[in-house]
Amino acid sequence: MTLIDDVLAYARALDCGDLQPYNRPTELDKVIEILNDALSLKANSGGKIKAKIKEALEVIERL
């Protein structure tokens, strides 16, 4: 199969809705979880929010 064949097959699958869901890395799920946790903190919790953002960045940097 050539690249063109692969692209056409992908486009056909996309049109038909036959694509498998995107499997994102577990690390990305962890970042999303950390940032969602940060959203639940009170607005005046600047230090805690900053710590959550740093934690998320550390996970991203390991990718």
C-alpha positions in Angstrom: 0.0 0.0 0.0 1.3 3.5 -0.8 0.8 6.6 1.2 -1.9 7.8 -1.2 -3.8 4.5 -0.6 -3.5 5.0 3.2 -4.7 8.6 2.9 -7.7 7.6 0.8 -8.6 4.7 3.1 -8.4 7.1 6.1 -10.6 9.7 4.3 -13.2 7.0 3.4 -13.2 5.8 7.0 -13.6 9.4 8.2 -16.5 10.0 5.9 -18.2 6.8 7.0 -17.6 7.4 10.7 -15.7 4.1 10.9 -12.6 5.5 12.7 -11.6 4.1 16.0 -11.6 6.6 18.8 -8.2 8.3 19.3 -6.3 6.6 22.0 -4.5 9.4 23.8 -1.5 8.6 26.0 -2.1 7.9 29.7 0.1 10.8 30.5 -2.3 13.1 28.7 -5.2 11.7 30.7 -3.1 12.5 33.9 -2.6 16.1 32.8 -6.3 16.5 32.1 -7.1 15.1 35.5 -4.7 17.4 37.3 -6.0 20.5 35.5 -9.6 19.5 36.1 -8.7 19.2 39.8 -7.2 22.7 39.7 -10.5 24.0 38.3 -12.3 22.8 41.4 -10.1 24.8 43.8 -11.4 28.1 45.2 -10.5 31.2 43.4 -8.4 32.5 46.3 -6.3 29.3 46.3 -3.5 30.7 44.1 -0.7 28.7 45.7 -2.6 25.4 45.3 -3.6 26.2 41.7 0.0 27.1 40.9 1.1 23.8 42.3 -1.4 21.9 40.2 -0.2 23.7 37.1 3.4 22.9 37.9 2.4 19.2 38.4 0.7 19.2 35.0 3.7 20.8 33.3 6.1 18.2 34.9 4.0 15.4 33.3 4.0 17.3 29.9 7.8 17.7 30.1 8.2 14.0 30.5 6.4 13.3 27.2 
